[in-house]
Amino acid sequence: MGKRRGRVGDSPVLGAGTYADDTRGAASATGVGEGILRVSLCAQIVTSISGGLDSETAARAAITTLGERVGLDGGVIVISPSGLLGWARSTESMAWAATWEGGAASGC
């Protein structure tokens, strides 16, 4: 919404706005797409998880990198291969929701 006609954002670009690997985890991002593209934000997170970081720590580290490297804001939601959720944001707000079998829905 609000993008110039023909502009492609970060969301459809694998590794930037979205990334999933069946053995290493998954991440989805929102924010200033050009910055998310420049740091390959979601691929960076999934690589960090495969290197031993938990979902939350990997998410926070990537959002810190986004700010330090390109000076832009964003947010991510992450899931590890074991199903643990993590999220981080540098934006004022970021809506999210999650639900799972046998569990209550949660979100913000």
C-alpha positions in Angstrom: 0.0 0.0 0.0 1.3 3.4 -0.9 4.1 2.0 -3.2 4.8 3.3 -6.6 3.3 1.2 -9.5 5.7 -1.6 -10.4 7.8 -1.3 -7.2 8.7 -4.6 -5.6 9.1 -4.6 -1.8 11.2 -7.0 0.3 8.4 -9.4 1.1 8.5 -11.5 -2.1 12.3 -11.6 -2.1 13.5 -14.8 -0.4 16.1 -14.2 2.2 15.0 -10.6 2.8 11.4 -10.2 3.8 10.7 -14.0 4.2 12.8 -17.1 4.6 12.1 -20.7 5.7 14.2 -23.8 5.8 12.6 -27.0 7.0 15.5 -27.9 9.3 16.7 -24.4 10.4 13.6 -22.3 11.1 11.7 -19.5 9.5 11.4 -15.7 9.7 9.1 -13.0 8.2 9.9 -9.3 8.3 8.1 -6.0 8.0 9.5 -2.5 7.8 11.6 -0.4 5.4 12.1 -2.9 2.6 15.2 -1.5 1.1 17.1 -1.9 4.4 15.7 -5.4 4.9 16.9 -6.3 1.4 20.3 -4.9 2.0 21.0 -7.0 5.1 19.2 -10.2 3.9 17.4 -9.9 7.2 15.4 -13.2 7.3 18.2 -15.3 5.9 20.5 -13.8 8.5 18.1 -14.8 11.3 17.7 -18.4 10.1 21.5 -18.7 9.8 21.9 -17.4 13.4 19.4 -20.0 14.6 21.3 -22.8 12.9 24.4 -21.5 14.6 22.9 -22.0 18.0 21.0 -18.8 18.9 17.4 -19.1 20.1 14.6 -17.4 18.1 14.3 -14.3 20.3 18.1 -13.6 20.4 18.4 -14.1 16.7 15.5 -11.8 16.0 16.9 -9.0 18.3 20.4 -9.3 16.9 19.1 -9.0 13.3 17.0 -5.9 14.2 20.1 -4.4 15.9 22.1 -5.1 12.7 19.4 -3.5 10.6 19.7 -0.3 12.6 23.5 -0.3 12.8 24.2 -1.1 9.2 21.6 0.8 7.3 20.0 3.0 9.9 16.4 1.8 9.3 13.6 0.2 11.3 11.8 -3.0 11.0 10.3 -6.0 12.8 10.5 -9.8 12.6 8.6 -12.8 13.8 10.7 -16.0 13.9 10.0 -19.7 14.6 12.7 -22.3 15.4 12.7 -25.8 14.1 11.4 -26.9 17.5 8.5 -24.4 17.3 9.7 -21.7 19.6 8.6 -18.3 18.6 10.6 -15.1 18.9 10.1 -11.6 17.7 11.8 -8.2 17.8 11.1 -4.7 16.4 12.6 -1.3 16.3 9.4 0.3 15.1 6.9 2.0 17.4 4.5 -0.9 17.0 4.1 -4.2 15.1 0.9 -6.2 15.1 1.3 -10.0 15.3 -0.7 -13.1 16.3 0.0 -16.8 16.9 -2.0 -19.8 17.7 -1.3 -23.5 18.0 -3.1 -26.7 18.7 -4.0 -27.0 22.4 -2.8 -23.5 23.1 -4.5 -20.2 23.4 -4.1 -17.6 20.7 -1.8 -14.7 21.6 -0.8 -11.5 19.9 -0.4 -7.8 20.0 
